[in-house]
Amino acid sequence: MKNETPSWLPLDNAAKIYPPAMTKRWNALFRVSATLKEPIDPDLLYAAQLRTLRRFPTFSMRLRKGIFWYYLDKIDGAPEIQQDFQNPCAKMNFSKNRGFAFRVRYYNCRIALEVFHVLTDGTGGMSFLKTLVAEYLSLKHHVTIPREGDLLDCSKDPLPEEMEDGYLRYAGSSPIPEPACTAYHLNGTPNRDFLSITTGIISAADIAGRAKALGITVTEFLTAVLVLAVTDWKKAKNSRFQKSRPVKITVPVNLRKMFPSRTVRNFANYANVGIDTRLGEYSFEEVAMIVHHQLKLETSPKRLAAKIASNVGIEKNAFMRLVPLFIKNPVMHIAYRLEGDRKSSSCLSNLGLIKLPGVMEEYIERFDFMLGSLLENPVACAMVGYGDKLYINFSRTILEPFLERAFFTRLVKMGVHVKVESNHQ
């Protein structure tokens, strides 16, 4: 196969903030996983990884420091397949991972992919995982799996558009900076050395029906539940210092749905939605409508293009381009600490319903999606649907499980059946 992989790539616009934001104990990771109906063969999984990397050359790169910016530099081979363990998304040590910014893990029947956000977003990560699993099943069972959509064909060359920086392509001409607004923040007993995961499994059809009855999406429905769960926390804590701060949830938006792009790199933006609790009590229906209309406003193509233009404008600024990296780094780190997580109380990221060719479905039990720890916010929520199940994963770096308990309790009180799992010590 002819594979004209570039020898290096500049970081995409979204990725540029993550290297300066790194600390000794943290880098921005997320995790997607597939649970099969049979134990994993690690040797075949490594072979499948090699085949998958030929179609995803942007994963075969390591992070390097340049004079003015970080960049990605091509490397050969593949990271070792690792056994999974109880603490997901622990900080990635690139030097111990052969320089790669992702790792593939396995445990019993599960294949997990953990990715540093410089490479891609959740959509790109799921595309890699689905393709990896397809290659693994092809090797293990000698089945022919049709390739379509984001399930890529590893016998074909990678396409140039799969490696593009979609932000540069679709940036609007009229930038609009985000207004500064510090949201209410959750506080608890720190537990940074262990990422606690609580998973709620619910019927996808049930929650879709409830959302449809209100004229909203599943993401909007569950975001409204999370807004009220944070409000429950705020009432319980009764912090005088944060009393005036609004409850805001960050909702990542897959820009591929608004702008035609086949990129497997980062191509997402964010909307912060929520309520001002100083205005009084809110019913669920009120919050659902507020979230619905705020998301409609924030995710209109023109507004998204303008938000992209604001971020790209910083990157293209002549002063920023000429400032050496050793000066940029601390400035960007401080900017991320001040702006990154402070505009939201938590995050809800939904990858949607996973669709697979029928020949794959008979081998796969479930999918999961979870966010690693955030730098400031101690609790995050991520979800993905497969079959008739929606898998909702809360990840937290504090001891108190208040938020996920309030979230699932609200669902149960609505009549939604919830099965709960956890990795708690």
Disulfide bonds with the S-S distance in Angstrom:
none
